[in-house]
Amino acid sequence: MISIRAVSSASDYKQFVNFPFDLYKGNKFWVPPLKKDELKQLKAETNPAFEFCEAQFWTAWDNKKCVGRIGAIINKTYNEKIGKKMGRFTRIEFVDDKNVSSLLLKTAENWLIKKGVEAIHGPLGFTNFDNQGLLIEGFDYLPSVASVMHMPYYKEHIEDLGYEKENDWVEFRLKIDEVPEKATRLAEIIKQRNNLEVVHPKTTRDLSLILKDVFVLMEKSFDELPYVAKFPKHVVEFYAEKYFKILKPQYVKVIKKDNVIVGFIVGLPSLSKAMQKANGKLFPFGFYHILHAMNHPEEMDLLLTGVDPHYQKMGLPAILINELQNAMIDNGVKYVETTGMFESNLKGATHWKNYDHIQHKRRRCFVKEVKS
């Protein structure tokens, strides 16, 4: 008999976070998160997204054994933006048993329906800074820390419960070679023609001076994308502070026009293997593995690229990619993992046509209409 338990106590939260560590044990393509960070995401006192979100979490049990988990979220700010009452399921994980997956999803659905939602989609997090989508292709590749890993059977379980495709993200793996002279010339022409300045942060202080402006521009440049909604100023500052700690100045490139930031690109040395070694904990050895990966990169995760909508036809991405590629080559980086790009973004995908590349991963957000 499968039973559902609402997450409420400290031990409940701990079990919710621990379950994927049991489920993916021995899976060489799963990248474990830091447990403390995961716990902070689930609680209102440590996650400012609860100011505009409601959430509830559950675990599934087969006698005394945890066999699954799920969360439900309502992002009120996003719903106001799109003019529709949407609910989200999140952080879904389960053993290969359709009784378990069905009970988990129906529990989340019932909670959301009682809150008056018109449709449910997911997997989605609190905001677009949270993990999004269900992996449906690319199970034999190590994901970046900004991506996801799921069991191959999840897709069938979710579809069997009436969920359909809403949007897909695709991810690419690029081999880094010398920057073609043609690309360098093109970047210089675009800069001179449009009176653009490329900013190269050299220290953490340099980075701190621009990071909040970068986050503001990111909201502006991503505003029309699905699942994105504006944050209050102090929430922007919260995320800027959170990500500032792990960024390396040499892998952040910014373009200014008339002293205003109009484009940015952010790379991060791949931490995937280091996070596997850390196995959810910074201490005693996790911090060492992460620090070593940051300082001796062979691979890079391309976290974010953003351009002010008013300047999107100027070719700014070509400049940004060119500048970041030079920095990566100087530091011995051989491969790049891109984070998710909506498959409908055909223009964005053309950025990789001049690279030796593969499109190796696909994530999906599912949706289902419901009646309150």
Buried (B, 14 or more C-beta within 10 A) or exposed (E): EBEBBEBEEEEBBEBBBBBBBEBBEEBEBBBBBBBEEBBEBBEEEEBBBBEBBBBBBBBBBBEEEBBBBBBBBBBEBBBEEEEEBBBBBBBBBBBEBEBBBBBBBBBBBEBBBEBEBBBBBBBBBBBBBBBBBBBBBBBEBBBBBBBBBBBEBBBEBBEEBBBEEBBBBBBBBBEBEEBEEEBBEBBEEBBEEBEBEBBEBEEBEBBBEBBBBBBBBBBBBBEEEBBBBBBEEEBBBBBBEEBBEEBBBBBBBBBBBEEEBBBBBBBBBBBBBBBBBBBBEBEEEBEBBBEBBBEEBEBBBBBBBBBBEEBBEBBBBBBBBBBBBBBBBEBEBBBBBBBBBBBEEEEBBEBBEBBEBBBBBBBBBBBBEBEE
